[in-house]
Amino acid sequence: MTLEVCCGNLESVHAAVKGGAPRIELCSRLDLDGLTPTWEELREARTLYPALKIHVLIRPREGDFCYTPEEMEQMADEMVLAQQLGADGLVIGALTEKGDVDRDALQALLRVVKPGIALTFHRAFDVCRWPFEALETIEALGFHRILTSGQAPSAIEGTDLLRELQRRAKLTILPGGGINSSNARRILELSGCRELHASASTLLPDGRKVTDAKKVAAILAATL
């Protein structure tokens, strides 16, 4: 089992590594469900942890996943910069107004992706209207993973769809949403998946969510 920890700041990166996570998704603004991280944090994380797999979320704003040409250009520029700064993977997604995967938009973005970069389609998948059709499109585009809660409020509630996606998929289905040490093993058992995505976070008095190294370690221990 591989655990990917969602880190919204450098403090969380330190905690994820201390807890034993082999891979992170680096982002900002977890209160907005994640936006593109700051380049300073990516640069420092890459320098401090050369062996850590760092996947970078590219999401220019909160809200829906239907992007304007200007936003698409911004995302492409951010993808280029993330790779220059040492990202191992990119986490992206785009939908049409009807709720389908925006094949044309994604094909344009994928032109800037270098060989060897891991590609994850993010939780825009959870608001796609036809999940199995979306899976086929995402696979055809060359993605390596889909991050999803099984179109449910949490991964434990979405295990039926997660299991069916895993059965059909050639790529990796990455369950995420409400994963902790008490349900991680059960989610793996019910879904048949081999990876998990969790924030493993603690809410600080100032309102920030920060990854907790002990929670990371507890999830890993629970899935041995």
C-alpha positions as CSV (number, residue, x, y, z in Angstrom):
1,M,0.0,0.0,0.0
2,T,1.2,3.5,-0.9
3,L,0.0,6.5,1.1
4,E,-0.1,9.9,-0.5
5,V,-0.4,12.7,2.0
6,C,-2.1,16.0,1.0
7,C,0.1,18.9,2.3
8,G,-1.1,22.5,2.2
9,N,2.1,24.0,3.5
10,L,5.7,23.3,4.2
11,E,5.0,22.5,7.9
12,S,2.7,19.7,6.7
13,V,5.5,18.4,4.3
14,H,7.8,18.1,7.3
15,A,5.2,16.1,9.2
16,A,4.3,13.8,6.3
17,V,8.0,12.9,5.9
18,K,8.4,12.4,9.7
19,G,5.3,10.1,9.7
20,G,6.8,8.0,6.9
21,A,4.8,9.1,3.8
22,P,6.6,8.2,0.6
23,R,4.6,10.7,-1.6
24,I,2.8,13.9,-1.1
25,E,0.3,16.1,-3.0
26,L,1.5,19.6,-2.5
27,C,-1.1,22.4,-2.7
28,S,-2.3,25.5,-0.8
29,R,-5.6,26.6,0.7
30,L,-7.1,23.3,1.9
31,D,-10.0,25.4,3.2
32,L,-10.9,25.8,-0.5
33,D,-10.3,22.1,-1.3
34,G,-6.8,22.9,-2.5
35,L,-5.2,25.4,-4.9
36,T,-1.9,25.6,-6.7
37,P,0.9,25.8,-4.1
38,T,3.4,28.6,-3.8
39,W,6.6,28.0,-5.8
40,E,8.8,28.9,-2.8
41,E,7.3,25.9,-0.8
42,L,7.8,23.6,-3.8
43,R,11.4,24.7,-4.2
44,E,12.1,24.2,-0.6
45,A,10.4,20.9,-0.3
46,R,12.3,19.6,-3.3
47,T,15.6,20.8,-1.8
48,L,15.0,19.4,1.6
49,Y,13.6,16.0,0.5
50,P,15.2,14.9,-2.7
51,A,13.9,11.3,-2.3
52,L,10.2,12.3,-1.6
53,K,7.8,11.9,-4.5
54,I,6.1,15.3,-4.9
55,H,2.9,15.6,-6.9
56,V,1.8,19.2,-7.4
57,L,-1.9,20.3,-7.6
58,I,-2.6,22.7,-10.4
59,R,-5.8,24.5,-9.7
60,P,-6.0,28.2,-10.2
61,R,-9.1,29.0,-8.3
62,E,-11.9,27.6,-6.1
63,G,-15.3,26.7,-7.5
64,D,-16.1,24.6,-10.5
65,F,-13.7,22.9,-13.0
66,C,-14.9,24.7,-16.2
67,Y,-12.0,26.9,-17.2
68,T,-11.7,29.9,-19.4
69,P,-8.9,30.1,-22.1
70,E,-7.1,32.6,-19.8
71,E,-7.3,30.1,-16.9
72,M,-6.1,27.3,-19.2
73,E,-3.1,29.4,-20.2
74,Q,-2.3,30.0,-16.5
75,M,-2.6,26.3,-15.7
76,A,-0.2,25.4,-18.5
77,D,2.3,28.0,-17.3
78,E,2.0,26.6,-13.8
79,M,2.5,23.0,-15.0
80,V,5.7,24.1,-16.8
81,L,7.1,25.8,-13.7
82,A,6.2,23.0,-11.4
83,Q,8.2,20.6,-13.6
84,Q,11.1,23.0,-13.7
85,L,11.1,23.1,-9.9
86,G,11.3,19.3,-9.6
87,A,7.7,18.0,-9.4
88,D,7.5,14.3,-9.9
89,G,3.8,14.5,-10.8
90,L,1.0,16.8,-11.7
91,V,-2.6,16.7,-10.4
92,I,-5.0,18.4,-12.8
93,G,-8.6,18.1,-14.1
94,A,-11.1,20.0,-16.2
95,L,-14.8,19.5,-17.0
96,T,-17.3,20.7,-19.5
97,E,-20.4,22.6,-18.4
98,K,-22.4,19.4,-18.8
99,G,-20.2,17.6,-16.3
100,D,-18.1,15.5,-18.7
101,V,-14.3,15.3,-18.8
102,D,-13.1,18.2,-21.0
103,R,-11.0,16.2,-23.4
104,D,-10.0,19.2,-25.6
105,A,-8.9,21.3,-22.6
106,L,-6.8,18.5,-21.1
107,Q,-5.2,17.5,-24.4
108,A,-4.0,21.1,-24.6
109,L,-2.6,21.0,-21.1
110,L,-0.9,17.7,-21.6
111,R,1.2,19.1,-24.4
112,V,3.5,20.7,-21.8
113,V,4.0,17.5,-19.7
114,K,7.5,16.0,-19.9
115,P,8.1,12.3,-20.2
116,G,8.1,10.5,-16.9
117,I,5.8,12.9,-15.1
118,A,3.0,11.1,-13.2
119,L,-0.5,12.4,-14.0
120,T,-3.4,12.4,-11.6
121,F,-6.9,13.4,-12.4
122,H,-8.1,15.1,-9.3
123,R,-11.5,15.1,-7.5
124,A,-13.3,16.9,-10.3
125,F,-14.0,13.3,-11.1
126,D,-16.4,13.2,-8.2
127,V,-18.8,15.6,-10.0
128,C,-18.6,13.9,-13.4
129,R,-22.1,12.9,-14.5
130,W,-21.0,9.5,-16.0
131,P,-18.1,8.0,-14.0
132,F,-17.4,5.0,-16.2
133,E,-17.4,7.1,-19.4
134,A,-15.1,9.6,-17.6
135,L,-12.8,6.8,-16.6
136,E,-12.4,5.7,-20.2
137,T,-11.7,9.3,-21.3
138,I,-9.1,9.8,-18.6
139,E,-7.4,6.6,-19.4
140,A,-7.3,7.4,-23.1
141,L,-5.7,10.8,-22.3
142,G,-2.8,8.9,-20.6
143,F,-3.4,9.7,-16.9
144,H,-1.9,7.3,-14.4
145,R,-4.3,7.9,-11.5
146,I,-7.8,9.1,-10.5
147,L,-8.2,10.7,-7.1
148,T,-11.8,10.0,-6.0
149,S,-14.0,9.4,-3.0
150,G,-16.2,7.3,-5.3
151,Q,-18.5,10.3,-5.9
152,A,-19.6,10.1,-2.2
153,P,-19.0,12.5,0.7
154,S,-16.2,10.2,1.9
155,A,-14.2,7.3,0.6
156,I,-15.7,4.8,3.1
157,E,-19.1,5.8,1.8
158,G,-18.0,5.4,-1.8
159,T,-16.5,2.0,-1.7
160,D,-19.1,0.4,-4.1
161,L,-18.1,2.8,-6.9
162,L,-14.4,2.6,-6.0
163,R,-14.6,-1.2,-6.2
164,E,-16.2,-1.1,-9.7
165,L,-13.8,1.6,-10.9
166,Q,-10.9,-0.5,-9.7
167,R,-12.3,-3.6,-11.4
168,R,-12.6,-1.7,-14.8
169,A,-9.5,0.5,-14.6
170,K,-6.1,0.0,-16.2
171,L,-4.8,3.0,-14.3
172,T,-4.6,3.4,-10.5
173,I,-7.7,4.4,-8.5
174,L,-6.6,6.5,-5.5
175,P,-9.3,6.7,-2.8
176,G,-9.4,10.0,-0.9
177,G,-11.8,11.7,1.4
178,G,-12.1,11.2,5.2
179,I,-9.4,8.5,5.3
180,N,-7.9,7.9,8.8
181,S,-6.3,5.1,10.8
182,S,-9.7,3.6,11.8
183,N,-11.1,3.1,8.3
184,A,-8.0,2.9,6.0
185,R,-7.7,-0.9,6.0
186,R,-11.5,-1.3,5.5
187,I,-11.4,1.0,2.5
188,L,-8.6,-1.0,0.9
189,E,-10.4,-4.3,1.6
190,L,-13.8,-3.1,0.2
191,S,-12.4,-1.3,-2.8
192,G,-9.5,-3.6,-3.8
193,C,-7.4,-0.4,-4.2
194,R,-3.6,-0.4,-3.5
195,E,-3.1,3.3,-2.7
196,L,-4.7,5.9,-0.4
197,H,-4.8,9.7,-0.2
198,A,-5.2,11.4,3.1
199,S,-4.5,14.8,4.7
200,A,-3.9,13.2,8.2
201,S,-4.4,16.7,9.5
202,T,-5.0,18.4,12.8
203,L,-7.0,21.7,13.0
204,L,-4.9,24.3,14.9
205,P,-6.4,27.0,17.1
206,D,-5.7,29.6,14.4
207,G,-7.9,27.6,11.9
208,R,-5.1,26.1,9.8
209,K,-5.1,22.5,8.9
210,V,-1.6,20.9,9.3
211,T,-0.6,17.4,8.7
212,D,0.1,15.4,11.9
213,A,3.0,13.0,11.7
214,K,1.4,10.7,14.3
215,K,-1.7,10.4,12.2
216,V,0.4,9.6,9.1
217,A,2.2,6.9,10.9
218,A,-1.0,5.5,12.3
219,I,-2.6,5.1,8.9
220,L,0.5,3.3,7.6
221,A,0.5,1.0,10.7
222,A,-3.2,0.3,10.2
223,T,-2.6,-0.9,6.7
224,L,0.4,-3.2,7.2
